[in-house]
Amino acid sequence: MSYHSHILNSSSHSHIIGRTDPITGDSVKENDRVVFCTVCKSCFLEDSWVYMNERHCEQNQTLDTIPALASRLVSKKIKDELITELKHGGVVLQAVLVTLVVSFLVSLSALQQTVYQGDTEAIGAFSILISACLGFIVGVITANDSFDELMGLTKNNVRLFTNRIEIGKESFVWSDIEQIKYQREMYVSESTKVKQNFSHIPFLLIYFNNDSVLKKNLATKSHSKTEKLLMGLEKISYFKNVSFYSENPQELKVMHNIKRNSKGKIEVGKPKKLLNY
């Protein structure tokens, strides 16, 4: 075996357990055997590493130890200026769908009453009023951050501030960070007769000054939302090293445009492949 592999345990590797294998999309669990790329520090299940012919980032070197997350890297609540944020975007759509379903059911009930009682105007007005009230209530509830937290939708939210980054409930000051990298990888699905291109969930790699690395999946694949995050990282690049990598040509073009128009410290990695989707 020409690479280093490691078996995870919950007592020492809780910061690794729960990561997503970039190839299979499976969550990394306790007792899994994993391999770490030396360059990007990404964590792969051993089968995925073998599947990639034991290569990543155009090389075959692996870490001989599991990256450690120092205990001093704890949440630090600091009030400063918000630059941008990337939040889970599915709740709004869910609220709209729920509202439409409820409105349909209320209207259907009103239609039945109309048929039996014949009071079309009164029943129609009542159904509209009930539908509007239910829609308002659903909208207020789902727009609340507490609702998102209750549903577990905030753990991958990212907020960039002028002197810290907040991911879910964790917050890290920039002075503890050496570099931050945004990465999106693509893959081709052959499960149907027609090959289709898909995006893995984009993620951030945070390189700390003590050589530890933290990987965090983002809350959405949406280009319009991740572009705002890229623009926010551009502002961070004036005092921190920022790196972009994408295997999607449209997003890669945006990255090059950001770098070209910025005076910050931004690197754009050369993708192994380019796939539209």
C-alpha positions as CSV (number, residue, x, y, z in Angstrom):
1,M,0.0,0.0,0.0
2,S,1.6,3.3,-1.1
3,Y,-0.6,5.6,1.0
4,H,-1.3,6.3,4.6
5,S,-4.8,5.3,5.9
6,H,-6.3,5.9,9.3
7,I,-9.2,4.4,11.3
8,L,-11.4,7.0,13.0
9,N,-12.6,6.9,16.6
10,S,-15.1,9.2,18.3
11,S,-12.8,10.1,21.2
12,S,-10.0,11.6,19.1
13,H,-11.5,12.3,15.7
14,S,-14.8,14.0,16.4
15,H,-13.8,16.9,14.2
16,I,-13.3,14.5,11.2
17,I,-16.4,12.2,11.8
18,G,-19.4,13.7,10.0
19,R,-17.4,15.0,7.0
20,T,-18.7,14.1,3.6
21,D,-16.7,11.9,1.2
22,P,-16.2,14.1,-1.9
23,I,-16.6,11.1,-4.3
24,T,-19.5,9.1,-2.8
25,G,-21.2,11.8,-0.9
26,D,-21.4,9.4,2.1
27,S,-20.8,10.7,5.7
28,V,-17.6,9.6,7.3
29,K,-18.4,7.5,10.4
30,E,-16.5,6.1,13.4
31,N,-14.3,3.1,12.5
32,D,-14.2,4.1,8.8
33,R,-10.7,3.9,7.2
34,V,-9.9,7.2,5.6
35,V,-7.1,8.9,3.6
36,F,-6.1,12.6,3.6
37,C,-4.8,14.4,0.6
38,T,-1.5,16.2,1.5
39,V,-2.3,19.3,-0.6
40,C,-5.9,20.2,0.2
41,K,-6.3,18.0,3.4
42,S,-9.6,16.6,2.1
43,C,-10.8,13.4,3.7
44,F,-11.6,10.4,1.6
45,L,-12.9,7.0,2.4
46,E,-10.2,4.5,1.5
47,D,-12.3,2.9,-1.3
48,S,-12.7,6.4,-2.8
49,W,-8.9,7.0,-2.7
50,V,-8.3,3.7,-4.5
51,Y,-11.1,4.5,-7.0
52,M,-9.2,7.8,-7.9
53,N,-6.1,5.7,-8.6
54,E,-4.6,7.1,-5.3
55,R,-4.3,10.6,-6.7
56,H,-5.8,14.0,-5.8
57,C,-4.7,17.6,-6.5
58,E,-2.5,16.2,-9.3
59,Q,-0.3,14.2,-6.8
60,N,-0.4,11.0,-4.8
61,Q,1.0,12.1,-1.4
62,T,-1.1,11.5,1.8
63,L,-0.9,12.6,5.4
64,D,0.8,10.2,7.8
65,T,-1.2,11.6,10.7
66,I,-4.8,12.7,11.1
67,P,-5.1,16.6,11.1
68,A,-5.8,17.8,14.6
69,L,-8.2,20.6,15.5
70,A,-6.6,22.4,18.5
71,S,-8.7,22.9,21.6
72,R,-8.0,26.6,21.6
73,L,-10.0,27.0,18.4
74,V,-13.3,27.6,20.2
75,S,-16.2,29.8,19.5
76,K,-15.4,33.5,20.1
77,K,-18.3,35.9,20.2
78,I,-17.1,39.2,18.8
79,K,-19.3,41.9,17.6
80,D,-18.1,43.4,14.3
81,E,-19.4,44.3,10.8
82,L,-21.2,41.6,8.7
83,I,-19.8,41.3,5.2
84,T,-22.0,38.6,3.7
85,E,-23.8,35.4,4.7
86,L,-24.8,32.2,3.0
87,K,-27.9,30.6,4.4
88,H,-30.0,27.5,3.7
89,G,-32.5,28.5,1.0
90,G,-35.0,25.6,1.0
91,V,-37.3,26.8,3.7
92,V,-38.9,29.5,1.7
93,L,-39.9,27.1,-1.0
94,Q,-41.2,24.7,1.6
95,A,-43.3,27.5,3.0
96,V,-44.8,28.3,-0.4
97,L,-45.6,24.7,-1.1
98,V,-47.3,24.3,2.3
99,T,-49.3,27.5,1.8
100,L,-50.4,26.3,-1.6
101,V,-51.5,22.9,-0.3
102,V,-53.4,24.5,2.6
103,S,-55.1,27.0,0.3
104,F,-56.1,24.2,-2.0
105,L,-57.6,22.2,0.8
106,V,-59.5,25.2,2.2
107,S,-60.8,26.1,-1.2
108,L,-61.9,22.6,-1.8
109,S,-63.8,22.5,1.4
110,A,-65.3,25.9,0.5
111,L,-66.4,24.5,-2.8
112,Q,-68.1,21.6,-1.2
113,Q,-70.0,23.9,1.1
114,T,-71.0,26.1,-1.8
115,V,-72.4,23.1,-3.6
116,Y,-74.5,22.0,-0.5
117,Q,-75.5,25.5,0.7
118,G,-75.3,27.7,-2.3
119,D,-73.8,30.7,-0.5
120,T,-71.0,31.3,-3.1
121,E,-69.9,34.8,-2.1
122,A,-69.7,34.2,1.6
123,I,-67.9,30.9,1.4
124,G,-65.5,32.2,-1.3
125,A,-64.6,35.3,0.8
126,F,-64.1,33.1,3.9
127,S,-61.8,30.7,2.1
128,I,-59.6,33.6,0.8
129,L,-59.4,35.1,4.3
130,I,-58.4,31.7,5.8
131,S,-55.8,31.0,3.1
132,A,-54.2,34.4,3.5
133,C,-54.0,34.1,7.3
134,L,-52.5,30.6,7.1
135,G,-50.0,31.8,4.4
136,F,-49.0,34.7,6.6
137,I,-48.5,32.5,9.7
138,V,-46.5,29.9,7.8
139,G,-44.3,32.6,6.3
140,V,-43.6,34.2,9.7
141,I,-42.8,30.9,11.3
142,T,-40.4,29.7,8.6
143,A,-38.7,33.1,8.2
144,N,-37.6,32.9,11.9
145,D,-34.0,31.9,12.6
146,S,-35.2,29.8,15.6
147,F,-37.3,27.7,13.2
148,D,-34.3,27.1,11.0
149,E,-32.2,26.1,14.0
150,L,-35.0,23.8,15.2
151,M,-35.1,22.1,11.8
152,G,-31.3,21.7,11.8
153,L,-30.9,24.0,8.8
154,T,-28.4,26.4,10.3
155,K,-25.4,24.1,10.9
156,N,-23.9,24.9,7.5
157,N,-24.8,28.6,7.4
158,V,-21.8,30.8,6.8
159,R,-21.4,34.4,7.9
160,L,-18.3,36.5,7.1
161,F,-17.5,39.4,9.4
162,T,-14.6,41.8,9.3
163,N,-12.6,39.9,12.0
164,R,-14.2,36.5,12.2
165,I,-16.0,33.7,10.2
166,E,-19.1,32.1,11.7
167,I,-20.2,28.6,10.5
168,G,-23.3,27.3,12.2
169,K,-22.7,27.8,15.9
170,E,-18.9,28.0,15.6
171,S,-17.0,31.2,15.2
172,F,-13.3,31.7,14.4
173,V,-11.3,34.9,14.4
174,W,-9.2,35.7,11.3
175,S,-6.1,36.1,13.4
176,D,-6.2,32.3,14.0
177,I,-6.5,31.5,10.3
178,E,-3.8,31.4,7.7
179,Q,-5.9,30.7,4.5
180,I,-9.5,29.9,3.5
181,K,-10.4,28.0,0.4
182,Y,-13.7,27.7,-1.5
183,Q,-14.1,24.5,-3.6
184,R,-16.7,23.0,-5.9
185,E,-16.2,19.6,-7.5
186,M,-18.3,18.1,-10.3
187,Y,-19.2,14.6,-11.3
188,V,-20.9,12.7,-14.1
189,S,-23.8,10.4,-13.3
190,E,-24.3,7.4,-15.6
191,S,-27.3,6.0,-13.7
192,T,-29.6,6.9,-16.7
193,K,-29.3,6.4,-20.4
194,V,-28.2,10.0,-20.8
195,K,-25.1,11.1,-18.9
196,Q,-25.8,14.1,-16.6
197,N,-23.4,16.4,-14.9
198,F,-24.0,17.2,-11.2
199,S,-22.3,19.3,-8.6
200,H,-21.1,18.0,-5.2
201,I,-21.9,20.3,-2.3
202,P,-19.4,23.1,-2.3
203,F,-17.3,23.4,0.8
204,L,-14.8,25.6,2.6
205,L,-11.4,24.5,3.8
206,I,-10.1,26.6,6.6
207,Y,-6.3,26.4,7.3
208,F,-5.3,27.5,10.8
209,N,-2.0,28.9,11.9
210,N,-1.3,25.7,13.9
211,D,-1.5,23.5,10.8
212,S,-4.9,22.1,11.6
213,V,-7.6,22.1,8.8
214,L,-11.4,22.4,9.1
215,K,-13.7,21.4,6.3
216,K,-17.3,22.7,6.2
217,N,-19.9,21.9,3.6
218,L,-22.0,24.8,2.5
219,A,-25.7,25.1,2.9
220,T,-26.6,25.3,-0.8
221,K,-25.3,24.6,-4.3
222,S,-27.0,27.7,-5.8
223,H,-24.6,29.7,-8.0
224,S,-26.3,33.0,-7.2
225,K,-25.8,32.5,-3.5
226,T,-22.3,31.1,-3.6
227,E,-21.3,34.0,-5.8
228,K,-22.2,36.4,-3.0
229,L,-19.9,34.3,-0.7
230,L,-17.1,34.5,-3.3
231,M,-17.5,38.3,-3.4
232,G,-17.4,38.4,0.4
233,L,-14.2,36.3,0.4
234,E,-12.7,38.8,-2.0
235,K,-13.0,41.4,0.8
236,I,-11.3,39.0,3.2
237,S,-8.4,38.6,0.7
238,Y,-7.0,42.0,1.5
239,F,-5.7,40.6,4.8
240,K,-6.0,36.8,4.4
241,N,-4.9,34.3,1.7
242,V,-8.0,33.2,-0.2
243,S,-8.2,30.4,-2.7
244,F,-10.9,29.4,-5.2
245,Y,-11.4,26.1,-7.0
246,S,-14.3,25.1,-9.2
247,E,-14.9,22.4,-11.9
248,N,-17.9,24.4,-13.3
249,P,-16.9,26.7,-16.1
250,Q,-19.4,29.4,-15.3
251,E,-18.4,29.6,-11.7
252,L,-14.7,29.4,-12.7
253,K,-15.2,32.5,-15.0
254,V,-16.7,34.4,-12.1
255,M,-13.7,33.5,-9.9
256,H,-11.3,34.8,-12.5
257,N,-13.3,38.0,-12.9
258,I,-13.2,38.5,-9.1
259,K,-9.4,37.9,-9.0
260,R,-8.8,40.2,-12.0
261,N,-10.7,43.1,-10.4
262,S,-9.3,42.7,-7.0
263,K,-6.1,43.8,-5.3
264,G,-6.3,41.1,-2.6
265,K,-4.4,37.9,-2.3
266,I,-6.5,35.5,-4.3
267,E,-5.5,32.3,-6.1
268,V,-7.7,30.4,-8.6
269,G,-6.8,26.7,-8.9
270,K,-6.6,25.0,-12.2
271,P,-9.5,22.4,-12.3
272,K,-8.9,18.8,-13.2
273,K,-12.1,18.9,-15.3
274,L,-14.8,21.3,-16.4
275,L,-18.5,20.2,-16.4
276,N,-21.6,22.3,-17.1
277,Y,-24.8,21.5,-15.3
